[in-house]
Amino acid sequence: MTFVKPNRLKQGDTVGVIAPASPPNLENLERGIQFLTELGLNVKKGKSVERINGYLAGTDQERLDDLHQMFLDQEVKAIICACGGYGTGRITPYIDYEIIRNNPKIFWGYSDITFLHTAFRQETGLVTFHGPMLGSDIGKEDTHLLSKEGFSQLFQPTKLSYTEQISSLEVLIEGNVSGQLVGGNLSLLVSTLGTKFEIDTKDKLLFIEDVNEEPRAVDRMLNQLYMAGKLADASGILIGDFCDCLPKRNLSLTLDEVIEHYVKLAKKPALKGLQIGHCNPHIAIPFGVEARLNTFEKRLIVDSGIM
């Protein structure tokens, strides 16, 4: 499928803010929205953003309606998610992908939003952005400047060159490979398996990250990806941040041991240490564009995600 890059933003544009999963911290969200206005953007909030339905931001229908409305609204040029949590998988089967196909625009988020990244790309070809969200990241008082600077790629086409100038990197298997950049939160990628929206990793660079998972849980999920052929299918593997993924029992493998085991089984070039995921700073990247991994230079180059 041909990928579709959305149009860039310019000052004065309107962006939509939605909560397609869990309800955000509203105080943090308001600070995040203030950040968008400081970029010269106008903001429209979805109706479900301030609604609470247990661990969901409103009902499934309310969240689905917000998503559809933001894509249909010709005034809205980008859609930024307030936070993750849980809930995107509940609305993904009911999305009208023709609406997205006919109204391609910037879509930004991560964590539980991984399900939407995968579905949008595979159903419509839309390039989306894996980046820090307003309520869970940008609106926090200690948010790193690099997390905020990632939004600049929405205004001007820019190739990302990720090197050790950003964070310390470790090569697990050497190689020089390229492919479409895909992936996201490991738990969500595994939850796509066996569904219509199963992640396609064939000849692609696969990025993974996660949070608050014990090494044995990461082991279980990587084993499932491996048995499903997703690791072997990939051209290369990129390991992002695995925040608070520590053992809670005495008898345990380390996270590094788990990751290295499956990378060696996959026998694909792999780089670990990317500051991408549930971390601060959190470097934003586009999904669905071409990227090149050169482990000999410890460098990841990612094409621009906008027109």
Phi and psi in degrees as GROMACS dihedral restraints (atoms count N, CA, C in turn):
[ dihedral_restraints ]
;  ai    aj    ak    al  type     phi  dphi    fc
    3     4     5     6     1   -72.1    20    10
    4     5     6     7     1   131.6    20    10
    6     7     8     9     1   -83.0    20    10
    7     8     9    10     1   150.8    20    10
    9    10    11    12     1  -117.5    20    10
   10    11    12    13     1   116.3    20    10
   12    13    14    15     1   -87.4    20    10
   13    14    15    16     1   131.9    20    10
   15    16    17    18     1   -73.7    20    10
   16    17    18    19     1   163.0    20    10
   18    19    20    21     1   -70.5    20    10
   19    20    21    22     1   150.3    20    10
   21    22    23    24     1   -70.8    20    10
   22    23    24    25     1   162.5    20    10
   24    25    26    27     1   -89.1    20    10
   25    26    27    28     1   157.1    20    10
   27    28    29    30     1  -138.3    20    10
   28    29    30    31     1   157.8    20    10
   30    31    32    33     1   -58.1    20    10
   31    32    33    34     1   138.8    20    10
   33    34    35    36     1    97.3    20    10
   34    35    36    37     1   -13.0    20    10
   36    37    38    39     1   -69.9    20    10
   37    38    39    40     1   160.0    20    10
   39    40    41    42     1  -105.9    20    10
   40    41    42    43     1   135.0    20    10
   42    43    44    45     1  -118.9    20    10
   43    44    45    46     1   148.7    20    10
   45    46    47    48     1  -100.5    20    10
   46    47    48    49     1   141.6    20    10
   48    49    50    51     1  -115.5    20    10
   49    50    51    52     1   124.4    20    10
   51    52    53    54     1  -130.4    20    10
   52    53    54    55     1   161.9    20    10
   54    55    56    57     1  -125.7    20    10
   55    56    57    58     1    83.2    20    10
   57    58    59    60     1   -78.1    20    10
   58    59    60    61     1    -1.2    20    10
   60    61    62    63     1  -126.3    20    10
   61    62    63    64     1  -105.0    20    10
   63    64    65    66     1   -93.4    20    10
   64    65    66    67     1   162.9    20    10
   66    67    68    69     1   -71.9    20    10
   67    68    69    70     1   138.6    20    10
   69    70    71    72     1   -83.3    20    10
   70    71    72    73     1   164.2    20    10
   72    73    74    75     1   -70.3    20    10
   73    74    75    76     1   113.7    20    10
   75    76    77    78     1   -68.8    20    10
   76    77    78    79     1   -31.6    20    10
   78    79    80    81     1   -65.7    20    10
   79    80    81    82     1   -46.3    20    10
   81    82    83    84     1   -64.1    20    10
   82    83    84    85     1   -38.7    20    10
   84    85    86    87     1   -60.7    20    10
   85    86    87    88     1   -42.4    20    10
   87    88    89    90     1   -63.7    20    10
   88    89    90    91     1   -37.3    20    10
   90    91    92    93     1   -67.0    20    10
   91    92    93    94     1   -36.8    20    10
   93    94    95    96     1   -64.7    20    10
   94    95    96    97     1   -40.7    20    10
   96    97    98    99     1   -65.8    20    10
   97    98    99   100     1   -37.8    20    10
   99   100   101   102     1   -60.2    20    10
  100   101   102   103     1   -38.1    20    10
  102   103   104   105     1   -59.9    20    10
  103   104   105   106     1   -42.2    20    10
  105   106   107   108     1   -64.0    20    10
  106   107   108   109     1   -39.8    20    10
  108   109   110   111     1   -67.1    20    10
  109   110   111   112     1   -32.2    20    10
  111   112   113   114     1   -68.6    20    10
  112   113   114   115     1   -21.3    20    10
  114   115   116   117     1   -81.8    20    10
  115   116   117   118     1    -1.3    20    10
  117   118   119   120     1    89.9    20    10
  118   119   120   121     1    20.1    20    10
  120   121   122   123     1  -105.7    20    10
  121   122   123   124     1   150.5    20    10
  123   124   125   126     1   -95.3    20    10
  124   125   126   127     1   153.3    20    10
  126   127   128   129     1  -128.6    20    10
  127   128   129   130     1   133.4    20    10
  129   130   131   132     1  -114.9    20    10
  130   131   132   133     1   131.4    20    10
  132   133   134   135     1  -100.0    20    10
  133   134   135   136     1   138.1    20    10
  135   136   137   138     1   -69.3    20    10
  136   137   138   139     1   155.9    20    10
  138   139   140   141     1   -66.4    20    10
  139   140   141   142     1   -29.8    20    10
  141   142   143   144     1   -84.6    20    10
  142   143   144   145     1    -6.8    20    10
  144   145   146   147     1   -57.4    20    10
  145   146   147   148     1   -37.6    20    10
  147   148   149   150     1  -102.8    20    10
  148   149   150   151     1    13.5    20    10
  150   151   152   153     1  -100.0    20    10
  151   152   153   154     1   149.5    20    10
  153   154   155   156     1  -128.3    20    10
  154   155   156   157     1   124.5    20    10
  156   157   158   159     1  -132.5    20    10
  157   158   159   160     1    78.0    20    10
  159   160   161   162     1    65.9    20    10
  160   161   162   163     1  -124.6    20    10
  162   163   164   165     1   -89.0    20    10
  163   164   165   166     1    10.6    20    10
  165   166   167   168     1  -113.6    20    10
  166   167   168   169     1   150.0    20    10
  168   169   170   171     1   -87.0    20    10
  169   170   171   172     1    79.6    20    10
  171   172   173   174     1    85.9    20    10
  172   173   174   175     1  -176.6    20    10
  174   175   176   177     1   -74.9    20    10
  175   176   177   178     1   165.7    20    10
  177   178   179   180     1   -58.2    20    10
  178   179   180   181     1   -41.5    20    10
  180   181   182   183     1   -65.4    20    10
  181   182   183   184     1   -38.9    20    10
  183   184   185   186     1   -65.0    20    10
  184   185   186   187     1   -41.7    20    10
  186   187   188   189     1   -69.8    20    10
  187   188   189   190     1   -38.8    20    10
  189   190   191   192     1   -64.3    20    10
  190   191   192   193     1   -43.3    20    10
  192   193   194   195     1   -61.8    20    10
  193   194   195   196     1   -41.6    20    10
  195   196   197   198     1   -59.0    20    10
  196   197   198   199     1   -45.7    20    10
  198   199   200   201     1   -61.2    20    10
  199   200   201   202     1   -49.8    20    10
  201   202   203   204     1   -60.0    20    10
  202   203   204   205     1   -44.9    20    10
  204   205   206   207     1   -63.9    20    10
  205   206   207   208     1   -39.5    20    10
  207   208   209   210     1   -67.0    20    10
  208   209   210   211     1   -35.7    20    10
  210   211   212   213     1   -72.8    20    10
  211   212   213   214     1   -33.4    20    10
  213   214   215   216     1   -77.1    20    10
  214   215   216   217     1   -27.5    20    10
  216   217   218   219     1   -69.4    20    10
  217   218   219   220     1   111.5    20    10
  219   220   221   222     1   -68.8    20    10
  220   221   222   223     1   -18.1    20    10
  222   223   224   225     1   -76.5    20    10
  223   224   225   226     1   -27.6    20    10
  225   226   227   228     1   -82.7    20    10
  226   227   228   229     1   122.9    20    10
  228   229   230   231     1  -103.1    20    10
  229   230   231   232     1   -13.9    20    10
  231   232   233   234     1  -153.6    20    10
  232   233   234   235     1   153.0    20    10
  234   235   236   237     1  -123.2    20    10
  235   236   237   238     1   120.0    20    10
  237   238   239   240     1  -113.8    20    10
  238   239   240   241     1   128.6    20    10
  240   241   242   243     1   -81.9    20    10
  241   242   243   244     1   142.7    20    10
  243   244   245   246     1   -75.3    20    10
  244   245   246   247     1   -39.8    20    10
  246   247   248   249     1  -168.5    20    10
  247   248   249   250     1   176.6    20    10
  249   250   251   252     1  -103.4    20    10
  250   251   252   253     1  -119.6    20    10
  252   253   254   255     1   103.4    20    10
  253   254   255   256     1  -107.1    20    10
  255   256   257   258     1  -155.8    20    10
  256   257   258   259     1   143.4    20    10
  258   259   260   261     1   143.7    20    10
  259   260   261   262     1   -17.0    20    10
  261   262   263   264     1   -66.9    20    10
  262   263   264   265     1   -34.4    20    10
  264   265   266   267     1   -63.2    20    10
  265   266   267   268     1   -23.4    20    10
  267   268   269   270     1   -75.2    20    10
  268   269   270   271     1   -24.5    20    10
  270   271   272   273     1  -105.2    20    10
  271   272   273   274     1   -16.4    20    10
  273   274   275   276     1   -55.7    20    10
  274   275   276   277     1   -41.2    20    10
  276   277   278   279     1   -65.9    20    10
  277   278   279   280     1   -18.5    20    10
  279   280   281   282     1  -105.1    20    10
  280   281   282   283     1     3.0    20    10
  282   283   284   285     1   -69.9    20    10
  283   284   285   286     1   138.6    20    10
  285   286   287   288     1   -86.8    20    10
  286   287   288   289     1    96.7    20    10
  288   289   290   291     1   -70.4    20    10
  289   290   291   292     1   -17.2    20    10
  291   292   293   294     1   -65.7    20    10
  292   293   294   295     1   -34.6    20    10
  294   295   296   297     1   -61.5    20    10
  295   296   297   298     1   -44.8    20    10
  297   298   299   300     1   -68.6    20    10
  298   299   300   301     1   -41.6    20    10
  300   301   302   303     1   -60.1    20    10
  301   302   303   304     1   -37.2    20    10
  303   304   305   306     1   -86.8    20    10
  304   305   306   307     1   -11.6    20    10
  306   307   308   309     1  -135.6    20    10
  307   308   309   310     1    58.9    20    10
  309   310   311   312     1   -64.2    20    10
  310   311   312   313     1   132.0    20    10
  312   313   314   315     1  -154.1    20    10
  313   314   315   316     1   166.4    20    10
  315   316   317   318     1   -58.4    20    10
  316   317   318   319     1   131.6    20    10
  318   319   320   321     1  -130.7    20    10
  319   320   321   322     1   128.5    20    10
  321   322   323   324     1  -134.9    20    10
  322   323   324   325     1   131.0    20    10
  324   325   326   327     1   168.6    20    10
  325   326   327   328     1  -177.8    20    10
  327   328   329   330     1  -159.0    20    10
  328   329   330   331     1  -170.2    20    10
  330   331   332   333     1    65.3    20    10
  331   332   333   334     1  -117.8    20    10
  333   334   335   336     1   -63.4    20    10
  334   335   336   337     1   -19.2    20    10
  336   337   338   339     1   -68.7    20    10
  337   338   339   340     1   -12.5    20    10
  339   340   341   342     1   -51.9    20    10
  340   341   342   343     1   -38.0    20    10
  342   343   344   345     1   -61.6    20    10
  343   344   345   346     1   -40.0    20    10
  345   346   347   348     1   -72.0    20    10
  346   347   348   349     1   -40.5    20    10
  348   349   350   351     1   -53.6    20    10
  349   350   351   352     1   -48.7    20    10
  351   352   353   354     1   -65.5    20    10
  352   353   354   355     1   -46.3    20    10
  354   355   356   357     1   -66.3    20    10
  355   356   357   358     1   -45.0    20    10
  357   358   359   360     1   -60.1    20    10
  358   359   360   361     1   -45.4    20    10
  360   361   362   363     1   -65.5    20    10
  361   362   363   364     1   -45.7    20    10
  363   364   365   366     1   -79.2    20    10
  364   365   366   367     1   -24.0    20    10
  366   367   368   369     1   -92.1    20    10
  367   368   369   370     1   -28.4    20    10
  369   370   371   372     1  -129.2    20    10
  370   371   372   373     1   -16.2    20    10
  372   373   374   375     1    84.4    20    10
  373   374   375   376     1     3.6    20    10
  375   376   377   378     1   -68.1    20    10
  376   377   378   379     1   129.9    20    10
  378   379   380   381     1   -75.3    20    10
  379   380   381   382     1   129.2    20    10
  381   382   383   384     1  -123.5    20    10
  382   383   384   385     1   172.7    20    10
  384   385   386   387     1  -121.3    20    10
  385   386   387   388     1   126.6    20    10
  387   388   389   390     1   -94.2    20    10
  388   389   390   391     1   104.3    20    10
  390   391   392   393     1  -155.4    20    10
  391   392   393   394     1   169.5    20    10
  393   394   395   396     1   -61.6    20    10
  394   395   396   397     1   139.9    20    10
  396   397   398   399     1  -100.2    20    10
  397   398   399   400     1   166.1    20    10
  399   400   401   402     1   -68.2    20    10
  400   401   402   403     1   -49.4    20    10
  402   403   404   405     1   -81.3    20    10
  403   404   405   406     1   -34.5    20    10
  405   406   407   408     1   -90.8    20    10
  406   407   408   409     1   -15.5    20    10
  408   409   410   411     1  -135.4    20    10
  409   410   411   412     1   -67.9    20    10
  411   412   413   414     1   -61.7    20    10
  412   413   414   415     1   -34.4    20    10
  414   415   416   417     1   -80.2    20    10
  415   416   417   418     1    -4.7    20    10
  417   418   419   420     1   -75.7    20    10
  418   419   420   421     1   147.7    20    10
  420   421   422   423     1   -70.2    20    10
  421   422   423   424     1   -21.3    20    10
  423   424   425   426     1  -102.7    20    10
  424   425   426   427     1    17.2    20    10
  426   427   428   429     1   -61.1    20    10
  427   428   429   430     1   130.7    20    10
  429   430   431   432     1   -70.0    20    10
  430   431   432   433     1   145.9    20    10
  432   433   434   435     1   -58.3    20    10
  433   434   435   436     1   -35.5    20    10
  435   436   437   438     1   -63.2    20    10
  436   437   438   439     1   -32.4    20    10
  438   439   440   441     1   -64.0    20    10
  439   440   441   442     1   -41.3    20    10
  441   442   443   444     1   -73.3    20    10
  442   443   444   445     1   -35.9    20    10
  444   445   446   447     1   -64.8    20    10
  445   446   447   448     1   -21.0    20    10
  447   448   449   450     1   -60.8    20    10
  448   449   450   451     1   -25.0    20    10
  450   451   452   453     1   -69.2    20    10
  451   452   453   454     1   -15.8    20    10
  453   454   455   456     1   -63.6    20    10
  454   455   456   457     1   -25.4    20    10
  456   457   458   459     1   -68.9    20    10
  457   458   459   460     1   -10.9    20    10
  459   460   461   462     1   -83.8    20    10
  460   461   462   463     1   -14.6    20    10
  462   463   464   465     1  -102.1    20    10
  463   464   465   466     1   -25.8    20    10
  465   466   467   468     1  -143.7    20    10
  466   467   468   469     1   124.5    20    10
  468   469   470   471     1   -54.1    20    10
  469   470   471   472     1   123.2    20    10
  471   472   473   474     1  -142.1    20    10
  472   473   474   475     1   130.7    20    10
  474   475   476   477     1   -80.5    20    10
  475   476   477   478     1   135.0    20    10
  477   478   479   480     1   -92.0    20    10
  478   479   480   481     1   129.3    20    10
  480   481   482   483     1  -116.7    20    10
  481   482   483   484     1   105.8    20    10
  483   484   485   486     1   -95.9    20    10
  484   485   486   487     1   117.5    20    10
  486   487   488   489     1  -132.5    20    10
  487   488   489   490     1  -174.2    20    10
  489   490   491   492     1   -72.6    20    10
  490   491   492   493     1    -1.3    20    10
  492   493   494   495     1   -68.1    20    10
  493   494   495   496     1   -21.3    20    10
  495   496   497   498     1   -93.8    20    10
  496   497   498   499     1   -47.6    20    10
  498   499   500   501     1  -157.4    20    10
  499   500   501   502     1   159.7    20    10
  501   502   503   504     1   -67.1    20    10
  502   503   504   505     1   133.0    20    10
  504   505   506   507     1  -120.7    20    10
  505   506   507   508     1   145.8    20    10
  507   508   509   510     1  -124.7    20    10
  508   509   510   511     1   126.6    20    10
  510   511   512   513     1   -84.3    20    10
  511   512   513   514     1   124.8    20    10
  513   514   515   516     1   -95.0    20    10
  514   515   516   517     1   -40.0    20    10
  516   517   518   519     1  -140.8    20    10
  517   518   519   520     1   132.1    20    10
  519   520   521   522     1   -74.1    20    10
  520   521   522   523     1   152.2    20    10
  522   523   524   525     1   165.8    20    10
  523   524   525   526     1   164.2    20    10
  525   526   527   528     1  -130.4    20    10
  526   527   528   529     1   100.7    20    10
  528   529   530   531     1  -134.8    20    10
  529   530   531   532     1   162.9    20    10
  531   532   533   534     1  -139.5    20    10
  532   533   534   535     1   170.4    20    10
  534   535   536   537     1   161.7    20    10
  535   536   537   538     1   172.2    20    10
  537   538   539   540     1   -67.8    20    10
  538   539   540   541     1   132.8    20    10
  540   541   542   543     1   -81.9    20    10
  541   542   543   544     1   122.4    20    10
  543   544   545   546     1  -137.6    20    10
  544   545   546   547     1   172.9    20    10
  546   547   548   549     1   127.4    20    10
  547   548   549   550     1  -143.9    20    10
  549   550   551   552     1   134.3    20    10
  550   551   552   553     1  -143.0    20    10
  552   553   554   555     1   -70.5    20    10
  553   554   555   556     1   126.7    20    10
  555   556   557   558     1   -57.8    20    10
  556   557   558   559     1   -44.7    20    10
  558   559   560   561     1   -58.5    20    10
  559   560   561   562     1   -40.5    20    10
  561   562   563   564     1   -74.0    20    10
  562   563   564   565     1   -36.7    20    10
  564   565   566   567     1   -61.1    20    10
  565   566   567   568     1   -43.0    20    10
  567   568   569   570     1   -64.2    20    10
  568   569   570   571     1   -35.0    20    10
  570   571   572   573     1   -70.9    20    10
  571   572   573   574     1   -13.5    20    10
  573   574   575   576     1   -81.1    20    10
  574   575   576   577     1   -19.0    20    10
  576   577   578   579     1   -62.7    20    10
  577   578   579   580     1   135.0    20    10
  579   580   581   582     1    82.5    20    10
  580   581   582   583     1     3.4    20    10
  582   583   584   585     1  -111.4    20    10
  583   584   585   586     1   173.0    20    10
  585   586   587   588     1   -59.9    20    10
  586   587   588   589     1   -24.0    20    10
  588   589   590   591     1  -103.7    20    10
  589   590   591   592     1    22.6    20    10
  591   592   593   594     1   -53.3    20    10
  592   593   594   595     1   130.2    20    10
  594   595   596   597     1   -58.1    20    10
  595   596   597   598     1   130.7    20    10
  597   598   599   600     1   -99.5    20    10
  598   599   600   601     1   116.5    20    10
  600   601   602   603     1  -112.4    20    10
  601   602   603   604     1     5.3    20    10
  603   604   605   606     1   -58.1    20    10
  604   605   606   607     1   116.4    20    10
  606   607   608   609     1    60.8    20    10
  607   608   609   610     1    26.8    20    10
  609   610   611   612     1  -114.7    20    10
  610   611   612   613     1   156.6    20    10
  612   613   614   615     1   -84.2    20    10
  613   614   615   616     1   118.0    20    10
  615   616   617   618     1   -98.7    20    10
  616   617   618   619     1   120.7    20    10
  618   619   620   621     1  -103.9    20    10
  619   620   621   622     1   137.7    20    10
  621   622   623   624     1  -135.7    20    10
  622   623   624   625     1   147.6    20    10
  624   625   626   627     1  -152.6    20    10
  625   626   627   628     1   164.6    20    10
  627   628   629   630     1  -165.0    20    10
  628   629   630   631     1   177.8    20    10
  630   631   632   633     1  -148.9    20    10
  631   632   633   634     1   143.0    20    10
  633   634   635   636     1    56.0    20    10
  634   635   636   637     1    39.5    20    10
  636   637   638   639     1  -120.8    20    10
  637   638   639   640     1   129.9    20    10
  639   640   641   642     1   -64.7    20    10
  640   641   642   643     1   155.6    20    10
  642   643   644   645     1   -52.2    20    10
  643   644   645   646     1   -37.8    20    10
  645   646   647   648     1   -69.1    20    10
  646   647   648   649     1   -28.8    20    10
  648   649   650   651     1   -72.2    20    10
  649   650   651   652     1   -40.6    20    10
  651   652   653   654     1   -62.7    20    10
  652   653   654   655     1   -40.4    20    10
  654   655   656   657     1   -57.4    20    10
  655   656   657   658     1   -49.2    20    10
  657   658   659   660     1   -59.2    20    10
  658   659   660   661     1   -43.0    20    10
  660   661   662   663     1   -71.7    20    10
  661   662   663   664     1   -41.6    20    10
  663   664   665   666     1   -66.2    20    10
  664   665   666   667     1   -35.8    20    10
  666   667   668   669     1   -62.2    20    10
  667   668   669   670     1   -40.1    20    10
  669   670   671   672     1   -67.1    20    10
  670   671   672   673     1   -42.7    20    10
  672   673   674   675     1   -61.1    20    10
  673   674   675   676     1   -40.7    20    10
  675   676   677   678     1   -64.6    20    10
  676   677   678   679     1   -47.2    20    10
  678   679   680   681     1   -66.4    20    10
  679   680   681   682     1   -27.1    20    10
  681   682   683   684     1   -81.1    20    10
  682   683   684   685     1    -1.6    20    10
  684   685   686   687     1    82.8    20    10
  685   686   687   688     1     6.8    20    10
  687   688   689   690     1   -74.4    20    10
  688   689   690   691     1   -30.4    20    10
  690   691   692   693     1   -76.8    20    10
  691   692   693   694     1   -42.9    20    10
  693   694   695   696     1   -68.4    20    10
  694   695   696   697     1   -30.9    20    10
  696   697   698   699     1   -69.3    20    10
  697   698   699   700     1   -30.2    20    10
  699   700   701   702     1   -67.5    20    10
  700   701   702   703     1   151.4    20    10
  702   703   704   705     1   -78.4    20    10
  703   704   705   706     1   -28.3    20    10
  705   706   707   708     1  -163.4    20    10
  706   707   708   709     1   165.8    20    10
  708   709   710   711     1  -126.4    20    10
  709   710   711   712     1   132.0    20    10
  711   712   713   714     1  -116.5    20    10
  712   713   714   715     1   125.1    20    10
  714   715   716   717     1  -104.8    20    10
  715   716   717   718     1   115.7    20    10
  717   718   719   720     1   -89.7    20    10
  718   719   720   721     1  -153.7    20    10
  720   721   722   723     1   -80.8    20    10
  721   722   723   724     1   136.5    20    10
  723   724   725   726     1  -119.3    20    10
  724   725   726   727     1    76.5    20    10
  726   727   728   729     1   -67.3    20    10
  727   728   729   730     1   130.2    20    10
  729   730   731   732     1    55.3    20    10
  730   731   732   733     1    35.1    20    10
  732   733   734   735     1   -96.0    20    10
  733   734   735   736     1    66.6    20    10
  735   736   737   738     1  -110.8    20    10
  736   737   738   739     1   151.9    20    10
  738   739   740   741     1   -69.6    20    10
  739   740   741   742     1   145.2    20    10
  741   742   743   744     1  -108.9    20    10
  742   743   744   745     1     9.8    20    10
  744   745   746   747     1  -137.1    20    10
  745   746   747   748     1   160.3    20    10
  747   748   749   750     1   -67.7    20    10
  748   749   750   751     1   -42.2    20    10
  750   751   752   753     1   -88.6    20    10
  751   752   753   754     1   104.6    20    10
  753   754   755   756     1  -159.6    20    10
  754   755   756   757     1   149.2    20    10
  756   757   758   759     1   -77.9    20    10
  757   758   759   760     1   159.1    20    10
  759   760   761   762     1   -82.0    20    10
  760   761   762   763     1   160.7    20    10
  762   763   764   765     1   -59.6    20    10
  763   764   765   766     1   -41.8    20    10
  765   766   767   768     1   -60.4    20    10
  766   767   768   769     1   -41.7    20    10
  768   769   770   771     1   -62.3    20    10
  769   770   771   772     1   -40.2    20    10
  771   772   773   774     1   -64.8    20    10
  772   773   774   775     1   -49.8    20    10
  774   775   776   777     1   -62.8    20    10
  775   776   777   778     1   -45.1    20    10
  777   778   779   780     1   -64.6    20    10
  778   779   780   781     1   -34.2    20    10
  780   781   782   783     1   -58.8    20    10
  781   782   783   784     1   -47.9    20    10
  783   784   785   786     1   -78.1    20    10
  784   785   786   787     1   -30.1    20    10
  786   787   788   789     1   -64.6    20    10
  787   788   789   790     1   -41.3    20    10
  789   790   791   792     1   -66.8    20    10
  790   791   792   793     1   -36.1    20    10
  792   793   794   795     1   -64.8    20    10
  793   794   795   796     1   -38.4    20    10
  795   796   797   798     1   -72.6    20    10
  796   797   798   799     1   -28.5    20    10
  798   799   800   801     1    57.9    20    10
  799   800   801   802     1    42.5    20    10
  801   802   803   804     1  -123.3    20    10
  802   803   804   805     1   147.4    20    10
  804   805   806   807     1   -51.5    20    10
  805   806   807   808     1   135.8    20    10
  807   808   809   810     1  -144.8    20    10
  808   809   810   811     1   140.3    20    10
  810   811   812   813     1  -128.3    20    10
  811   812   813   814     1   132.8    20    10
  813   814   815   816     1  -119.5    20    10
  814   815   816   817     1   147.4    20    10
  816   817   818   819     1   113.3    20    10
  817   818   819   820     1     8.5    20    10
  819   820   821   822     1   -67.2    20    10
  820   821   822   823     1   131.5    20    10
  822   823   824   825     1   -83.5    20    10
  823   824   825   826     1    65.6    20    10
  825   826   827   828     1  -136.2    20    10
  826   827   828   829     1   123.4    20    10
  828   829   830   831     1   137.2    20    10
  829   830   831   832     1  -144.9    20    10
  831   832   833   834     1   -83.2    20    10
  832   833   834   835     1    66.5    20    10
  834   835   836   837     1  -144.0    20    10
  835   836   837   838     1   169.6    20    10
  837   838   839   840     1  -140.3    20    10
  838   839   840   841     1   107.6    20    10
  840   841   842   843     1   -75.7    20    10
  841   842   843   844     1   163.2    20    10
  843   844   845   846     1  -125.1    20    10
  844   845   846   847     1   111.0    20    10
  846   847   848   849     1   -81.0    20    10
  847   848   849   850     1   126.3    20    10
  849   850   851   852     1   -84.4    20    10
  850   851   852   853     1   141.6    20    10
  852   853   854   855     1  -137.8    20    10
  853   854   855   856     1   149.9    20    10
  855   856   857   858     1   -84.7    20    10
  856   857   858   859     1   144.1    20    10
  858   859   860   861     1  -103.9    20    10
  859   860   861   862     1   140.9    20    10
  861   862   863   864     1   102.4    20    10
  862   863   864   865     1    -5.4    20    10
  864   865   866   867     1   -99.8    20    10
  865   866   867   868     1   168.4    20    10
  867   868   869   870     1   -74.8    20    10
  868   869   870   871     1   141.5    20    10
  870   871   872   873     1  -141.7    20    10
  871   872   873   874     1   154.6    20    10
  873   874   875   876     1  -128.8    20    10
  874   875   876   877     1   130.7    20    10
  876   877   878   879     1  -107.4    20    10
  877   878   879   880     1   121.8    20    10
  879   880   881   882     1  -121.6    20    10
  880   881   882   883     1    98.6    20    10
  882   883   884   885     1   -71.7    20    10
  883   884   885   886     1   -24.6    20    10
  885   886   887   888     1   -65.9    20    10
  886   887   888   889     1   -30.0    20    10
  888   889   890   891     1  -101.0    20    10
  889   890   891   892     1    -1.6    20    10
  891   892   893   894     1    50.0    20    10
  892   893   894   895     1    58.0    20    10
  894   895   896   897     1  -139.0    20    10
  895   896   897   898     1   135.5    20    10
  897   898   899   900     1  -119.0    20    10
  898   899   900   901     1   122.5    20    10
  900   901   902   903     1  -112.4    20    10
  901   902   903   904     1   127.0    20    10
  903   904   905   906     1  -122.0    20    10
  904   905   906   907     1   128.2    20    10
  906   907   908   909     1   -63.6    20    10
  907   908   909   910     1   160.0    20    10
  909   910   911   912     1   -61.9    20    10
  910   911   912   913     1   148.7    20    10
  912   913   914   915     1  -102.2    20    10
  913   914   915   916     1     4.9    20    10
  915   916   917   918     1  -127.6    20    10
  916   917   918   919     1   163.4    20    10
